[in-house]
Amino acid sequence: MLCTTLHRLPCRLPSSFRLLSTSSPPSTSPTSSSSSPNPILKYIGPFSSLTHRLKRVSLLTATFGISLPITSLLTSSTVPAIGQIAVTGTALTTAVGSTLLLNYCVSPYVHKLEKVNENDYSAVTVNMFAQKMSTTFTLDQIELSDSLNRPFCNFIANGMPMYVHGELLNDKKLLKSLMKRNLTKSEIEGRSDDENVED
């Protein structure tokens, strides 16, 4: 009798089991990063690794140049105070001055130039602490380098002085937009003369 009753009872599964058995796998959609266009590489600075290494070495020597004289000034008691101050001041001036001068000359150097989208470009430079930084700009934000009158700078993008080797930038239309002038023969043909080429 008990077997007959159990046989006649309806078999009902918990709702959780039914959901697991009948649910469809979740759909995946592409992320925004995969759908966005990749930047187009326009230029790589030929001395990128060299200038980056120079900045690191200069920063390291400046650190030692600052710490060692101060340590010597605080610990040495045989040298007169005036002599210690003179030696320390000379060492500090040399260490910090050379680092600042190198940074002033090399900071505008563009390590990499990319076209981000139809209007925006991205230029990678290195700051005083040898860290790479990216500056995004449009061609409307380009200014003449003559306004700064500093070495190793041939255009200003979004307020940042920058320098590229014009003869190595293959996109001459972009180069002319950056320089805001007629290109030289060396920039067009990749030679080292400075003859101006008119339109």
Buried (B, 14 or more C-beta within 10 A) or exposed (E): EEEEEEEEEEEEEEEEEEEEEEEEEEEEEEEEEEEEEEBEEBBBBEEBEEBBEBBEEBBEBBEEBBEEBEEBBEEEEEEEEEEBEEBBEEBBEBBEEBBEEBBBBBBBBBBBBBBBEEEBBBBBBBEBEBEEEEBEBBEEBBBEBEEEEBEBBBBBBBEBBBBBBBBEBEBEEBBBBBBBBEBBBBBBEEEEEEEEEEE
